């Protein structure tokens, strides 16, 4: 028989989940918009090419997708840990 979470535990869960969503969305923004548009010239000048493509172009096309998949994995792990802590 599982114990129901208290109101304080529910509020803590909600605040932790919102905090993690904002952190991960910030990383996604920096990886996609930042690396692909805002910092593209700097990345092209200061990082090596990936194949024949400048690094900024590569981040806009492939790197941001890879980072997005890693963010999905991180989100699933963080939420599983938060869910497990809520059940205690």
Backbone bond lengths (Angstrom), bond angles and torsions (degrees), N, CA, C in turn:
res aa  C-N    CA-C-N  psi(-1)  N-CA   C-N-CA  omega(-1)  CA-C   N-CA-C  phi
1 X - - - 1.440 - - 1.533 108.38 -
2 X 1.327 117.30 126.45 1.457 120.15 -177.48 1.521 110.71 -92.52
3 X 1.310 114.08 147.56 1.448 121.24 179.02 1.526 109.19 -85.84
4 X 1.323 118.57 135.76 1.453 121.79 178.27 1.528 109.77 -74.02
5 X 1.343 117.41 141.61 1.456 119.40 179.97 1.530 111.82 -70.97
6 X 1.315 115.56 148.58 1.466 120.76 177.77 1.524 109.64 -76.07
7 X 1.324 115.28 167.91 1.470 120.04 178.39 1.531 110.44 -63.24
8 X 1.332 116.73 -38.13 1.463 119.91 178.63 1.531 110.60 -65.00
9 X 1.320 117.39 -39.69 1.467 120.67 178.08 1.525 110.53 -64.59
10 X 1.337 116.75 -37.83 1.462 120.31 177.78 1.528 111.16 -65.71
11 X 1.348 116.60 -42.02 1.470 119.87 178.00 1.526 111.34 -64.92
12 X 1.329 117.20 -40.72 1.461 120.83 177.93 1.530 110.86 -63.41
13 X 1.318 115.68 -42.50 1.464 120.77 177.89 1.527 110.45 -59.98
14 X 1.336 116.61 -45.90 1.459 121.76 -178.53 1.531 110.39 -63.42
15 X 1.318 117.12 -45.86 1.461 119.17 -178.45 1.527 111.58 -66.79
16 X 1.326 117.42 -38.27 1.469 120.42 177.26 1.524 111.50 -66.53
17 X 1.321 116.69 -41.10 1.464 118.75 -179.27 1.527 110.84 -67.55
18 X 1.332 118.84 -39.61 1.465 121.58 177.16 1.526 110.21 -65.10
19 X 1.324 116.84 -41.13 1.469 120.51 178.42 1.525 110.64 -58.77
20 X 1.336 117.20 -46.14 1.461 121.00 -178.96 1.522 112.29 -68.02
21 X 1.322 117.03 -36.68 1.461 120.00 177.19 1.529 110.11 -63.03
22 X 1.326 116.99 -43.69 1.462 120.30 179.64 1.530 111.93 -65.53
23 X 1.313 117.45 -39.75 1.470 121.12 177.06 1.523 110.22 -62.12
24 X 1.312 116.97 -48.43 1.461 120.58 -177.22 1.529 111.72 -68.75
25 X 1.321 117.96 -36.03 1.462 120.39 175.84 1.529 111.08 -66.42
26 X 1.321 117.01 -35.19 1.463 120.56 176.85 1.525 110.72 -65.00
27 X 1.315 116.58 -42.45 1.469 120.33 177.44 1.523 109.71 -62.80
28 X 1.327 116.69 -42.79 1.466 120.38 179.54 1.529 110.94 -62.58
29 X 1.346 116.77 -42.05 1.456 120.66 178.45 1.522 111.19 -61.72
30 X 1.341 116.25 -46.49 1.465 119.19 -179.86 1.522 111.71 -63.74
31 X 1.320 116.37 -38.16 1.472 119.63 -178.25 1.524 111.63 -71.94
32 X 1.313 117.77 -41.76 1.464 119.41 -175.58 1.522 111.92 -86.59
33 X 1.305 117.99 -60.51 1.467 121.52 -176.83 1.528 111.09 -75.80
34 X 1.334 115.82 -43.87 1.461 119.70 -177.51 1.517 112.65 -65.55
35 X 1.327 116.86 -57.63 1.467 120.17 -177.16 1.517 112.16 -71.21
36 X 1.306 117.92 -32.86 1.458 120.45 -176.96 1.506 114.54 -82.46
37 X 1.349 117.99 -26.49 1.463 120.21 -174.61 1.530 111.40 -125.30
38 X 1.336 116.90 -59.01 1.455 120.25 -172.20 1.524 113.53 -67.80
39 X 1.321 117.78 -44.66 1.461 121.82 -174.58 1.519 112.63 -105.58
40 X 1.313 117.63 15.28 1.466 120.72 -173.52 1.524 112.30 -60.28
41 X 1.300 118.08 -46.96 1.463 121.22 -178.74 1.521 110.87 -62.34
42 X 1.329 116.68 -44.47 1.460 120.82 179.36 1.525 110.72 -63.37
43 X 1.328 117.26 -42.11 1.463 120.77 178.10 1.524 111.15 -63.82
44 X 1.327 116.73 -40.45 1.463 120.21 179.03 1.524 111.21 -62.42
45 X 1.320 117.29 -37.70 1.458 121.27 -177.40 1.526 113.17 -79.55
46 X 1.326 118.48 -30.10 1.465 121.55 -170.40 1.521 115.52 -110.19
47 X 1.306 118.58 -3.81 1.458 121.04 179.27 1.525 109.34 -124.13
48 X 1.325 117.16 152.62 1.474 119.05 -179.34 1.528 111.30 -71.23
49 X 1.307 115.11 159.99 1.463 120.63 176.89 1.525 109.61 -70.47
50 X 1.313 115.44 151.50 1.459 122.76 173.24 1.522 104.85 -107.31
51 X 1.310 116.99 106.01 1.460 120.14 -173.13 1.518 108.26 67.43
52 X 1.321 117.48 -123.69 1.464 121.83 176.77 1.523 112.66 -101.73
53 X 1.321 117.38 0.60 1.466 121.25 -175.14 1.525 110.72 -97.80
54 X 1.330 117.54 139.28 1.467 120.22 171.79 1.529 109.93 -61.84
55 X 1.327 116.11 152.56 1.463 120.51 -173.77 1.531 112.25 -61.28
56 X 1.338 118.38 -40.27 1.469 120.85 179.44 1.519 112.19 -61.75
57 X 1.316 116.35 -41.36 1.463 120.55 177.20 1.531 110.16 -65.55
58 X 1.332 116.37 -43.09 1.457 120.32 179.57 1.527 110.91 -61.09
59 X 1.359 117.14 -42.24 1.465 120.04 178.84 1.529 110.97 -63.14
60 X 1.333 116.89 -37.85 1.459 119.74 179.62 1.521 110.95 -67.80
61 X 1.309 118.06 -35.60 1.454 121.37 -174.02 1.533 113.65 -92.03
62 X 1.326 117.90 -45.11 1.463 120.83 -173.46 1.524 113.16 -117.20
63 X 1.314 116.17 -42.68 1.459 120.32 -175.31 1.509 113.62 -59.97
64 X 1.328 117.10 -40.91 1.462 119.60 -179.58 1.528 111.36 -67.32
65 X 1.311 117.38 -31.54 1.468 120.38 177.30 1.524 110.09 -69.23
66 X 1.327 116.78 -42.73 1.466 120.96 178.31 1.523 109.94 -62.93
67 X 1.322 116.69 -44.17 1.466 120.42 178.58 1.525 110.48 -63.40
68 X 1.325 117.86 -38.38 1.463 120.94 177.87 1.530 111.11 -61.13
69 X 1.313 117.72 -42.91 1.469 120.86 178.12 1.526 110.28 -64.23
70 X 1.331 117.60 -41.03 1.467 120.69 177.08 1.526 111.24 -64.20
71 X 1.328 117.18 -35.86 1.463 120.59 176.56 1.525 110.60 -65.58
72 X 1.324 117.71 -39.21 1.469 120.36 177.20 1.527 111.18 -61.91
73 X 1.323 116.60 -41.71 1.468 120.59 178.31 1.524 110.15 -65.00
74 X 1.336 116.50 -44.68 1.464 120.33 178.94 1.526 110.91 -61.92
75 X 1.336 117.43 -42.39 1.459 121.34 179.52 1.531 110.94 -61.37
76 X 1.317 116.87 -44.03 1.468 120.31 179.57 1.527 110.77 -62.16
77 X 1.328 117.13 -41.66 1.467 120.26 179.76 1.523 112.03 -68.14
78 X 1.322 116.72 -43.07 1.465 120.25 -179.83 1.522 110.61 -64.68
79 X 1.318 117.05 -44.59 1.462 119.26 -179.05 1.524 111.70 -68.00
80 X 1.320 118.03 -34.54 1.463 120.20 175.82 1.528 110.41 -63.49
81 X 1.335 116.03 -40.32 1.466 119.77 178.35 1.531 110.61 -66.99
82 X 1.330 117.43 -41.69 1.467 119.99 177.32 1.528 111.53 -64.33
83 X 1.328 117.16 -40.43 1.461 120.47 177.48 1.518 111.57 -62.22
84 X 1.332 115.57 -41.91 1.464 119.46 179.72 1.521 110.69 -64.51
85 X 1.345 117.39 -39.41 1.460 120.50 178.41 1.523 111.71 -68.66
86 X 1.316 118.16 -31.73 1.456 121.29 178.49 1.531 111.30 -67.84
87 X 1.313 116.63 -33.69 1.467 121.00 -177.57 1.525 112.25 -74.38
88 X 1.307 117.64 -17.42 1.476 119.65 -178.49 1.489 112.44 -72.34
